[in-house]
Amino acid sequence: MTMKFLAGIFFCAAVLLSCRPSEETMWEEAKAALDAGKLTESMTQLDRLLIKNDRHVKAWNARGVVKFRLKRYGQALKDFDMAAKLDTLDYRPLFNKANVLRDQQKFSEAVSFYTKALRLRPNVMEIYNNRGYTFFKLGKLNKAKEDFRFALRLAPDSEAVKNNLSKIEEMKAH
């Protein structure tokens, strides 16, 4: 084989490899599809990304979100567990797992995971709001009210939190 021939093969291989999308490009495309509500497209991109890098925490978490939206709860929980295992400091997989459990009406378990998420990120309004709602579903109105009040301190303009807090106050007034 001549050097010219080997150089040509090397050049062709380099061109072919450069045509493959980077992990960052794959992630951005998957996220854009998810944000646009294109769940099947997002799932396909996330699956490809996870084949390329099975330690991509954001991809595991996002794939769990897709499965949650498709009401594939068991599969979503597995993806959130994998994301939480890979990054023990990221609150999002715990928060998302709690959301799945709440939708399955496993309220006590959901509260536990919201609380774990709060230990990692104590100033996220959505965690307090969702945990407050879950306390409400458990009939723990005082705890629900505490969470809604704290959520309102974090996001004073949140209509969702204001509505939740007013429902609790109405119930307690009767």
C-alpha angles and dihedrals in degrees: 000000000000125000089241091057093048091048089052092052091048091050093050092048091050091050092049093048092048089056091063112095118251121243089252092053091047090049093049092049092048092048092047090051091048092049089050091051093247094139099169092050091046092049091052092051092046092049090052091048092050090050087055095043118010091186096063100125096190090052093052090048094046092047087053089053090052091050091046091054089049088051092242089139100169092051092045091053090052092052092048090049090053092049091049091048092052095048115025092181098058112096096194099081090051092047092048092047088053090052091054092049091048091052088050087053091244089137101165092051090046091053089052092055094043087053091050089050090051090054088060097040112016098178104059111119094202092060093053092044094050094043089048090053090049091050087050090054088051090053092246095135098167092053090045090052092049091052094046091049091050091047089051091053088054094045110019093178097052109125091192092058092044090052093048092049093048091052090054093047091049091050092049091049092059 
